[in-house]
Amino acid sequence: MESPVDTATQVGYMWAAASLLNLSQPVHISAQPSFFNPRMDGELFLDFKIRMIRPIFAVLKLLTKKPVLKLLWELRRYR
């Protein structure tokens, strides 16, 4: 940033956004301002879980639709 005021403003915005994201436990955001160098360092750690059963069922349901099957057969023919 060009001045310490700009740096402080940007870090303030980041910390405000981080406070909203930190309402859920697995998110951790930190920012370290550097008032003497034109750079800003930060870290973002996410911890999340994906339940794979729903996407698998969605894909299986999609594969049973006639238009999708038709498209797959057409693609197979051009292969």
N, C-alpha and C positions, 0 to 999 in steps of 0.2 A: 504494500500500500504506500501511497505517497506521504501520508502523515500519520502520526500516532492516533489522531482522532478518527481517521478512516479505519485504521486497524481495530481500534476499540469498538467502533460501530459494527464492523463486520463480525467480530467475535461475539458481541452482544446479540446479534441476530442469530448466530449459530447456537449460542447457549439457550436462547429463547426457544428455538426449534428443538433443541435437545431436551429441554424440559418437557415439551409435549410428547416427544417420542419415548422418553424415559418413564412415562406413566405405565407402560408395559415393561415388566422386569427384564426380559432378555435383551433389551437394546441399551447399549452404552456408547455415548458419544462424548468426546472430549476435544478441546481445541486449546492450543498453546500459542498465544500471540507473541510475535517478535516485533518489538517496536524499533529495532535498529537495523533490521534487514528487510528487504521488500519481498517477504514470503510469509506464508501462514501454514503451520503444520497442524494436522488433526488426525484423529483416529475414529474409526467406527467399527464396533464389534456387534455382530448379530448372532443370536442363537435362536434357531427356529426348527420346528419339526413339521414334516409333511406327511400327511396320512395318504398312503398310496392306494388304498382300497377304492376311494371315490374316483380318482382319475382312471383307474383300471376299469371300473364298472361303466364309466362314461364312454371310454373307448369301445368297450364291448357293445354297448348300446348303440353307438354310432355305426359300428360295423354291421349291425343287423338292419340298417335302413337301406331300402332299395336303391336310392340315388347314389349312395356311397359305394355300395357293391358294384353298381353299374360303372361308376368311375374307376374303381380299382380294376375291373375286368378290361376296360378300355386302355388303361395305362399298361396293363400286363401285355396286351396285344401289341402295343407299340414298342415294347422292350425287345 
